[in-house]
Each structure stands twice: as C-alpha cells, then as structure tokens.
Amino acid sequence: MTSQTTKEGRLKESRLLRAAEYSGLDTTDPEIEPPPGSALADHAALSHNNTYSRLPRFYVDQVVICRNCGTEEVWPAHRQKWWYEVAKGNINTTTILCRKCRGKDET
C-alpha cells in the first residue's frame, strides 16, 4: 500500500509536469484549442483592465517559484480566473508566494 504522503507527492509532481507543458502556450491566440483542465476567460469580467494587448481566452495551470522559500508550486487555472475576474487583479500580475508563505504573511 502507498501512504497518503506518497500519493500527494506524486500528484504534486504530476501537476507540476502538466503545468510545465503548458508554459509556452499562447492563451490569447484564437487558433489554439483550450487544453483539458483550462478555465475559459470571461472578457466582460476582465473589462477593468486598461490594456492594448489581447486578453486571454483561457487560463492554464502555471508553475510558480516562491520568492521567499524557492518552492515550486502550481497556480491553478481556476485560481487565476478568480484573481483576474472576481478579485479584479491586474492581468499583468502573477503570484510570487506559495500558499504556505502567503499564509504566514496574513498572520
């Protein structure tokens, strides 16, 4: 039997590999089909962004390296969608801290 820790480690590695595969994908290109696991963007919800560049059509998982501890973590597509569309974050921003370090900053 495999321990829960081992299963979680394998799942994390799998997510990191998949996110690394999507790193070169142009999410603004109208010719590209959104891959499985992506989140479709709502351009009406992105109207707060004042930019001349094209807005993304969809979000894909991204690999992020924490600025504090150096841990690699996946920033999932659904969290990106929340950040840009619900929380109204600027489309040119990305996360710089892992969830563990972000939790330390809030306390």
Protein Blocks (a to p, Z undefined) as FASTA:
>chain_A
ZZfklmmmmmmmmmmmmmmmmmmpcfkbmkbccdehiacddfklmmmpccfbdcdfbdcd
dddddfklopacdddfklmmmmmmmnopafkbccfbdfklmmmmmZZ
